[in-house]
């Protein structure tokens, strides 16, 4: 039997501590566990497991407040997990257990036999001391560990898919010993510590009695076998490693950070279990003009003032190549254009694609020739943006009898001259 942790020994005189708790102002049991009054058994057990693990003395050595909360939670669970005690508590509150109603009074007077702590503390002790119910290794077949690799691809490769070749180090059964790890002519022996079970059982003392804790055998590491004379080629592991090239098909539509799983290309299984998998994480390089959001692509295309004002056919780059788009006359800057079906394919159905959204931005020229400047001045004058002299401003209604020309008419005249 392994020695009980020091923190459990303090509970031998637990009745005195119970008197102190009872003497103080007691909190509502439901509040202590953080559950409602309609909580079922599973909810109570889950809540108590969380509180007990958080305030367990071995997780908080020397913390008197944590120890107090641990005892308080244990008392609350002992009452609420027992149907009869819970009924009494719901009817009379804490008074139901004073003066002999529920025992000798206080925490130390409760009979914990009605509460099922074995399952809860089996999990807690496993987390505290290693092993436990969760993660226990057996002698049965177990799948091997997964191997992780990464690959970098271009934006276009992510959109349309591609195939990459990776160098991966894989383990295979040693041909010399046949995977046993033993020197040819010898055989592995049954582990004497666990009797070939691959597990050992430790018994620990708790405030609620003896608790069994199952752990992987430290001598055979869960295999149930001990190799006395090791194979010289594999060093007793039963496997030899070699570098191999593996072709990976990257599906169309994959996004940055997603992974491709290749079955049975990971570490070998244990006790005849299947191999693990190869997980290839994909990193997508940035594109100089395209940005992606889910299945859609976004880009910005510059156009001239004349193209925006008069309308024109422009070329827009997409992942499928250039397309011709007709800009409407009078288009404003930051106008958004949708190119349907020019986005990224769906991973589930490559026939379904997103869209490509283009923002048209009117560019102001920085360097102009003398002819271009004169043309712009003429355009500005025809558009009515030139400052008038004071005399012209007060000359009267000289144009009142004529129909005013629209903005686009003036623009066309300016460029037609």
Number of C-alpha atoms within 10 A of each C-alpha: 8 8 9 13 13 10 17 15 13 10 15 10 10 15 17 14 17 21 16 12 17 15 11 8 7 11 11 13 25 18 12 20 24 16 16 12 11 9 14 12 13 10 15 20 20 13 19 24 21 14 18 23 20 16 21 21 23 18 15 15 13 11 13 12 11 18 20 17 18 21 22 22 23 22 20 22 25 23 23 25 20 16 13 12 19 19 14 18 19 14 11 11 14 18 14 19 21 15 11 12 14 19 15 17 20 23 24 22 19 19 14 18 11 14 17 15 21 15 12 17 21 19 17 21 20 19 15 13 12 16 20 23 20 14 13 17 22 19 16 13 14 17 18 20 17 18 18 14 14 13 15 14 18 14 23 18 18 23 25 17 20 15 12 14 12 16 11 18 15 17 17 15 17 20 13 18 23 15 17 23 27 26 21 14 8 15 17 17 13 17 20 13 15 20 13 19 21 25 25 17 14 14 14 18 16 18 15 15 11 12 18 18 21 21 24 24 24 12 16 20 16 24 23 24 22 20 19 14 16 21 23 14 17 21 15 21 18 21 22 16 13 10 11 12 12 14 12 17 14 21 20 20 25 25 20 17 11 12 19 17 16 18 13 16 21 23 20 23 16 18 16 12 13 18 20 20 20 23 19 20 17 20 19 20 14 13 11 8 11 18 15 18 11 13 21 18 20 19 18 18 16 15 18 16 18 15 18 20 19 16 16 15 11 15 12 16 15 19 15 10 9 11 11 10 13 11 18 14 14 15 18 14 16 14 11 15 15 12 17 12 15 19 25 27 25 18 17 10 10 15 9 13 19 19 17 23 21 21 16 21 19 20 13 10 8 5 8 10 8 9 9 11 12 12 15 15 15 18 19 15 15 17 17 11 10 12 9 11 9 8 8 10 10 9 9 9 8 8 8 8 7 7 7 9 10 9 13 14 12 18 18 14 12 18 13 7 7
